[in-house]
């Protein structure tokens, strides 16, 4: 269900569960196996998540969701662990939204550091039409991204947004013509793979862990991360390259 490749510092995860790349427990468990390996692989400096065909991820598999038993929904709720693994990954993560990102697929994209959408893609939270709401991270991350009122309206109305409208409100970061999509994603991933990876990871964790705290406690979280950054090889390289008036060559360490 997941096709994983690593090349030139970029680990690409292609969700390949036709026809719609719908989420089921097996896909979740495969993600939870793959992501720690990518996080630990020093050869991977950037991670790209994308889908196949017309879909990024169409959301939860409704055939699975029809089982309303609590054990089944506990298994499905492990989708939040996938998102948390992306959010706290010690390297940058790009959601390459090749097609429709709906429900759990839209939630997955929210946990990534950058959302690039093909012009024909769409993003939406249609759970309300099923008598549900975005309960695998969407009801919490979407308000943090767009503000509580706008997020609430999107989730209540369940409206699907085209890529251009999603860009306009900040739900995606970039929209690319379909014909240029693969090249644009590859170019951005290559650029991000040249960043000081460990520093990116520490920045991500500092932001996520500091967000719910008061400013004084959050600053302590930041300072702990800064101390770790200062001990990296890339910090030394970045400062020395500035003095040498040359571009830095980061190794991710």
MARMI-52110 format. One record per residue (C-alpha): residue number from 1; residue in one letter; x, y, z. Coordinates in pm, whole numbers. Example, Ala and Ser with C-alpha at 12.3 -4.5 7.8 and 13.67 -1.06 7.14 Angstrom:
BEGIN
node koldren=1; lumnu=a; east=1230; north=-450; up=780
node koldren=2; lumnu=s; east=1367; north=-106; up=714
END
This chain:
BEGIN
node koldren=1; lumnu=x; east=0; north=0; up=0
node koldren=2; lumnu=x; east=299; north=231; up=56
node koldren=3; lumnu=x; east=569; north=256; up=-208
node koldren=4; lumnu=x; east=884; north=399; up=-48
node koldren=5; lumnu=x; east=1193; north=520; up=-232
node koldren=6; lumnu=x; east=1502; north=708; up=-116
node koldren=7; lumnu=x; east=1710; north=905; up=-365
node koldren=8; lumnu=x; east=1931; north=1213; up=-342
node koldren=9; lumnu=x; east=1840; north=1283; up=19
node koldren=10; lumnu=x; east=1465; north=1260; up=-35
node koldren=11; lumnu=x; east=1247; north=983; up=104
node koldren=12; lumnu=x; east=924; north=958; up=-95
node koldren=13; lumnu=x; east=619; north=774; up=37
node koldren=14; lumnu=x; east=354; north=705; up=-227
node koldren=15; lumnu=x; east=15; north=597; up=-95
node koldren=16; lumnu=x; east=-99; north=331; up=-339
node koldren=17; lumnu=x; east=-428; north=180; up=-228
node koldren=18; lumnu=x; east=-659; north=210; up=-527
node koldren=19; lumnu=x; east=-908; north=325; up=-617
node koldren=20; lumnu=x; east=-909; north=613; up=-365
node koldren=21; lumnu=x; east=-618; north=558; up=-123
node koldren=22; lumnu=x; east=-869; north=529; up=161
node koldren=23; lumnu=x; east=-736; north=481; up=513
node koldren=24; lumnu=x; east=-782; north=145; up=683
node koldren=25; lumnu=x; east=-603; north=-12; up=982
node koldren=26; lumnu=x; east=-351; north=-191; up=760
node koldren=27; lumnu=x; east=-246; north=132; up=590
node koldren=28; lumnu=x; east=-211; north=300; up=928
node koldren=29; lumnu=x; east=11; north=25; up=1063
node koldren=30; lumnu=x; east=226; north=33; up=750
node koldren=31; lumnu=x; east=276; north=407; up=795
node koldren=32; lumnu=x; east=373; north=352; up=1158
node koldren=33; lumnu=x; east=638; north=105; up=1043
node koldren=34; lumnu=x; east=773; north=315; up=755
node koldren=35; lumnu=x; east=794; north=659; up=916
node koldren=36; lumnu=x; east=1032; north=571; up=1203
node koldren=37; lumnu=x; east=1268; north=411; up=951
node koldren=38; lumnu=x; east=1271; north=727; up=739
node koldren=39; lumnu=x; east=1322; north=941; up=1049
node koldren=40; lumnu=x; east=1621; north=732; up=1152
node koldren=41; lumnu=x; east=1778; north=708; up=806
node koldren=42; lumnu=x; east=2064; north=959; up=783
node koldren=43; lumnu=x; east=2041; north=941; up=404
node koldren=44; lumnu=x; east=1693; north=1094; up=419
node koldren=45; lumnu=x; east=1704; north=1472; up=456
node koldren=46; lumnu=x; east=1346; north=1546; up=348
node koldren=47; lumnu=x; east=1028; north=1335; up=331
node koldren=48; lumnu=x; east=758; north=1366; up=65
node koldren=49; lumnu=x; east=411; north=1216; up=113
node koldren=50; lumnu=x; east=196; north=1180; up=-198
node koldren=51; lumnu=x; east=-72; north=963; up=-354
node koldren=52; lumnu=x; east=-156; north=789; up=-679
node koldren=53; lumnu=x; east=-412; north=860; up=-948
node koldren=54; lumnu=x; east=-679; north=1119; up=-872
node koldren=55; lumnu=x; east=-639; north=1094; up=-495
node koldren=56; lumnu=x; east=-395; north=1202; up=-230
node koldren=57; lumnu=x; east=-605; north=1031; up=36
node koldren=58; lumnu=x; east=-983; north=1012; up=9
node koldren=59; lumnu=x; east=-1027; north=979; up=385
node koldren=60; lumnu=x; east=-1124; north=681; up=598
node koldren=61; lumnu=x; east=-1245; north=364; up=430
node koldren=62; lumnu=x; east=-1622; north=385; up=486
node koldren=63; lumnu=x; east=-1656; north=8; up=472
node koldren=64; lumnu=x; east=-1431; north=-5; up=777
node koldren=65; lumnu=x; east=-1594; north=293; up=950
node koldren=66; lumnu=x; east=-1938; north=126; up=929
node koldren=67; lumnu=x; east=-1825; north=-90; up=1218
node koldren=68; lumnu=x; east=-1908; north=153; up=1498
node koldren=69; lumnu=x; east=-1757; north=-64; up=1769
node koldren=70; lumnu=x; east=-1508; north=107; up=1995
node koldren=71; lumnu=x; east=-1227; north=-146; up=1926
node koldren=72; lumnu=x; east=-1253; north=-72; up=1554
node koldren=73; lumnu=x; east=-1248; north=302; up=1605
node koldren=74; lumnu=x; east=-954; north=277; up=1843
node koldren=75; lumnu=x; east=-761; north=103; up=1565
node koldren=76; lumnu=x; east=-863; north=370; up=1315
node koldren=77; lumnu=x; east=-775; north=647; up=1558
node koldren=78; lumnu=x; east=-412; north=545; up=1533
node koldren=79; lumnu=x; east=-421; north=770; up=1225
node koldren=80; lumnu=x; east=-344; north=1049; up=1472
node koldren=81; lumnu=x; east=-18; north=871; up=1554
node koldren=82; lumnu=x; east=79; north=884; up=1187
node koldren=83; lumnu=x; east=16; north=1257; up=1182
node koldren=84; lumnu=x; east=205; north=1313; up=1504
node koldren=85; lumnu=x; east=502; north=1122; up=1364
node koldren=86; lumnu=x; east=506; north=1360; up=1066
node koldren=87; lumnu=x; east=456; north=1669; up=1279
node koldren=88; lumnu=x; east=748; north=1578; up=1507
node koldren=89; lumnu=x; east=968; north=1417; up=1242
node koldren=90; lumnu=x; east=1330; north=1530; up=1285
node koldren=91; lumnu=x; east=1338; north=1645; up=923
node koldren=92; lumnu=x; east=1110; north=1846; up=693
node koldren=93; lumnu=x; east=798; north=1681; up=550
node koldren=94; lumnu=x; east=618; north=1788; up=231
node koldren=95; lumnu=x; east=261; north=1692; up=149
node koldren=96; lumnu=x; east=250; north=1666; up=-230
node koldren=97; lumnu=x; east=-127; north=1683; up=-280
node koldren=98; lumnu=x; east=-155; north=1526; up=-623
node koldren=99; lumnu=x; east=-534; north=1488; up=-610
node koldren=100; lumnu=x; east=-829; north=1496; up=-376
node koldren=101; lumnu=x; east=-736; north=1523; up=-6
node koldren=102; lumnu=x; east=-1053; north=1465; up=188
node koldren=103; lumnu=x; east=-1130; north=1394; up=552
node koldren=104; lumnu=x; east=-842; north=1194; up=692
node koldren=105; lumnu=x; east=-636; north=1289; up=385
node koldren=106; lumnu=x; east=-680; north=1659; up=456
node koldren=107; lumnu=x; east=-594; north=1588; up=820
node koldren=108; lumnu=x; east=-276; north=1411; up=709
node koldren=109; lumnu=x; east=-170; north=1713; up=505
node koldren=110; lumnu=x; east=-218; north=1943; up=805
node koldren=111; lumnu=x; east=55; north=1756; up=994
node koldren=112; lumnu=x; east=312; north=1823; up=720
node koldren=113; lumnu=x; east=543; north=2123; up=705
node koldren=114; lumnu=x; east=452; north=2227; up=350
node koldren=115; lumnu=x; east=147; north=2157; up=137
node koldren=116; lumnu=x; east=196; north=2174; up=-240
node koldren=117; lumnu=x; east=-119; north=2105; up=-443
node koldren=118; lumnu=x; east=-171; north=2022; up=-807
node koldren=119; lumnu=x; east=-411; north=2265; up=-973
node koldren=120; lumnu=x; east=-672; north=1990; up=-1016
node koldren=121; lumnu=x; east=-655; north=1883; up=-650
node koldren=122; lumnu=x; east=-917; north=1958; up=-389
node koldren=123; lumnu=x; east=-918; north=1967; up=-11
node koldren=124; lumnu=x; east=-1213; north=1925; up=221
node koldren=125; lumnu=x; east=-1358; north=1790; up=542
node koldren=126; lumnu=x; east=-1684; north=1612; up=445
node koldren=127; lumnu=x; east=-1730; north=1416; up=769
node koldren=128; lumnu=x; east=-2041; north=1608; up=876
node koldren=129; lumnu=x; east=-2236; north=1452; up=586
node koldren=130; lumnu=x; east=-2168; north=1114; up=750
node koldren=131; lumnu=x; east=-2283; north=1230; up=1092
node koldren=132; lumnu=x; east=-1922; north=1266; up=1206
node koldren=133; lumnu=x; east=-1670; north=1546; up=1242
node koldren=134; lumnu=x; east=-1295; north=1557; up=1165
node koldren=135; lumnu=x; east=-1189; north=1369; up=1475
node koldren=136; lumnu=x; east=-841; north=1249; up=1379
node koldren=137; lumnu=x; east=-666; north=1580; up=1433
node koldren=138; lumnu=x; east=-867; north=1802; up=1201
node koldren=139; lumnu=x; east=-1080; north=1968; up=1466
node koldren=140; lumnu=x; east=-760; north=2073; up=1645
node koldren=141; lumnu=x; east=-506; north=2149; up=1371
node koldren=142; lumnu=x; east=-739; north=2328; up=1129
node koldren=143; lumnu=x; east=-836; north=2603; up=1379
node koldren=144; lumnu=x; east=-469; north=2652; up=1463
node koldren=145; lumnu=x; east=-397; north=2703; up=1095
node koldren=146; lumnu=x; east=-696; north=2908; up=977
node koldren=147; lumnu=x; east=-847; north=3046; up=1297
node koldren=148; lumnu=x; east=-1137; north=2897; up=1491
node koldren=149; lumnu=x; east=-1425; north=3060; up=1306
node koldren=150; lumnu=x; east=-1318; north=2983; up=950
node koldren=151; lumnu=x; east=-1218; north=2628; up=1045
node koldren=152; lumnu=x; east=-1551; north=2571; up=1216
node koldren=153; lumnu=x; east=-1743; north=2681; up=906
node koldren=154; lumnu=x; east=-1538; north=2456; up=679
node koldren=155; lumnu=x; east=-1598; north=2155; up=900
node koldren=156; lumnu=x; east=-1970; north=2222; up=959
node koldren=157; lumnu=x; east=-2046; north=2285; up=593
node koldren=158; lumnu=x; east=-1812; north=2013; up=468
node koldren=159; lumnu=x; east=-1742; north=2208; up=151
node koldren=160; lumnu=x; east=-1472; north=2082; up=-82
node koldren=161; lumnu=x; east=-1229; north=2355; up=-186
node koldren=162; lumnu=x; east=-1049; north=2365; up=-516
node koldren=163; lumnu=x; east=-675; north=2416; up=-503
node koldren=164; lumnu=x; east=-694; north=2788; up=-586
node koldren=165; lumnu=x; east=-942; north=2859; up=-306
node koldren=166; lumnu=x; east=-745; north=2644; up=-63
node koldren=167; lumnu=x; east=-439; north=2854; up=-146
node koldren=168; lumnu=x; east=-630; north=3178; up=-99
node koldren=169; lumnu=x; east=-730; north=3093; up=258
node koldren=170; lumnu=x; east=-395; north=2937; up=352
node koldren=171; lumnu=x; east=-504; north=2574; up=358
node koldren=172; lumnu=x; east=-228; north=2490; up=108
node koldren=173; lumnu=x; east=97; north=2679; up=55
node koldren=174; lumnu=x; east=148; north=2648; up=-318
node koldren=175; lumnu=x; east=-52; north=2545; up=-626
node koldren=176; lumnu=x; east=122; north=2414; up=-936
node koldren=177; lumnu=x; east=-19; north=2331; up=-1281
node koldren=178; lumnu=x; east=-71; north=1957; up=-1312
node koldren=179; lumnu=x; east=187; north=1925; up=-1589
node koldren=180; lumnu=x; east=453; north=2088; up=-1367
node koldren=181; lumnu=x; east=354; north=1926; up=-1038
node koldren=182; lumnu=x; east=605; north=1640; up=-1017
node koldren=183; lumnu=x; east=895; north=1867; up=-1116
node koldren=184; lumnu=x; east=792; north=2138; up=-869
node koldren=185; lumnu=x; east=770; north=1888; up=-582
node koldren=186; lumnu=x; east=1107; north=1737; up=-674
node koldren=187; lumnu=x; east=1268; north=2082; up=-690
node koldren=188; lumnu=x; east=1134; north=2189; up=-350
node koldren=189; lumnu=x; east=1225; north=1856; up=-189
node koldren=190; lumnu=x; east=1579; north=1881; up=-329
node koldren=191; lumnu=x; east=1618; north=2232; up=-187
node koldren=192; lumnu=x; east=1485; north=2126; up=152
node koldren=193; lumnu=x; east=1714; north=1822; up=151
node koldren=194; lumnu=x; east=2009; north=2064; up=143
node koldren=195; lumnu=x; east=1898; north=2240; up=461
node koldren=196; lumnu=x; east=2054; north=2171; up=804
node koldren=197; lumnu=x; east=1818; north=1882; up=873
node koldren=198; lumnu=x; east=1877; north=1848; up=1246
node koldren=199; lumnu=x; east=1814; north=2220; up=1291
node koldren=200; lumnu=x; east=1485; north=2191; up=1104
node koldren=201; lumnu=x; east=1381; north=1904; up=1328
node koldren=202; lumnu=x; east=1465; north=2096; up=1644
node koldren=203; lumnu=x; east=1278; north=2402; up=1518
node koldren=204; lumnu=x; east=971; north=2190; up=1447
node koldren=205; lumnu=x; east=974; north=2035; up=1791
node koldren=206; lumnu=x; east=1031; north=2372; up=1958
node koldren=207; lumnu=x; east=726; north=2518; up=1782
node koldren=208; lumnu=x; east=497; north=2222; up=1849
node koldren=209; lumnu=x; east=598; north=2180; up=2213
node koldren=210; lumnu=x; east=601; north=2552; up=2286
node koldren=211; lumnu=x; east=266; north=2637; up=2124
node koldren=212; lumnu=x; east=39; north=2537; up=2415
node koldren=213; lumnu=x; east=264; north=2689; up=2684
node koldren=214; lumnu=x; east=288; north=3029; up=2844
node koldren=215; lumnu=x; east=563; north=3246; up=2700
node koldren=216; lumnu=x; east=814; north=3192; up=2981
node koldren=217; lumnu=x; east=785; north=2814; up=2970
node koldren=218; lumnu=x; east=786; north=2819; up=2589
node koldren=219; lumnu=x; east=1109; north=3018; up=2593
node koldren=220; lumnu=x; east=1265; north=2746; up=2807
node koldren=221; lumnu=x; east=1162; north=2491; up=2544
node koldren=222; lumnu=x; east=1321; north=2713; up=2280
node koldren=223; lumnu=x; east=1644; north=2751; up=2479
node koldren=224; lumnu=x; east=1678; north=2376; up=2521
node koldren=225; lumnu=x; east=1647; north=2337; up=2144
node koldren=226; lumnu=x; east=1894; north=2620; up=2078
node koldren=227; lumnu=x; east=2155; north=2449; up=2296
node koldren=228; lumnu=x; east=2116; north=2132; up=2091
node koldren=229; lumnu=x; east=2141; north=2328; up=1766
node koldren=230; lumnu=x; east=2464; north=2494; up=1877
node koldren=231; lumnu=x; east=2618; north=2150; up=1925
node koldren=232; lumnu=x; east=2549; north=2042; up=1566
node koldren=233; lumnu=x; east=2809; north=2025; up=1291
node koldren=234; lumnu=x; east=2579; north=2225; up=1067
node koldren=235; lumnu=x; east=2574; north=2523; up=1305
node koldren=236; lumnu=x; east=2953; north=2534; up=1293
node koldren=237; lumnu=x; east=2948; north=2499; up=915
node koldren=238; lumnu=x; east=2685; north=2769; up=870
node koldren=239; lumnu=x; east=2875; north=3023; up=1078
node koldren=240; lumnu=x; east=3212; north=2940; up=925
node koldren=241; lumnu=x; east=3077; north=2955; up=571
node koldren=242; lumnu=x; east=2941; north=3304; up=641
node koldren=243; lumnu=x; east=3286; north=3417; up=755
node koldren=244; lumnu=x; east=3442; north=3248; up=452
node koldren=245; lumnu=x; east=3190; north=3416; up=221
node koldren=246; lumnu=x; east=3089; north=3084; up=63
node koldren=247; lumnu=x; east=2765; north=2884; up=46
node koldren=248; lumnu=x; east=2728; north=2639; up=335
node koldren=249; lumnu=x; east=2745; north=2266; up=280
node koldren=250; lumnu=x; east=2517; north=2109; up=537
node koldren=251; lumnu=x; east=2529; north=1740; up=624
node koldren=252; lumnu=x; east=2222; north=1715; up=841
node koldren=253; lumnu=x; east=2427; north=1653; up=1155
END
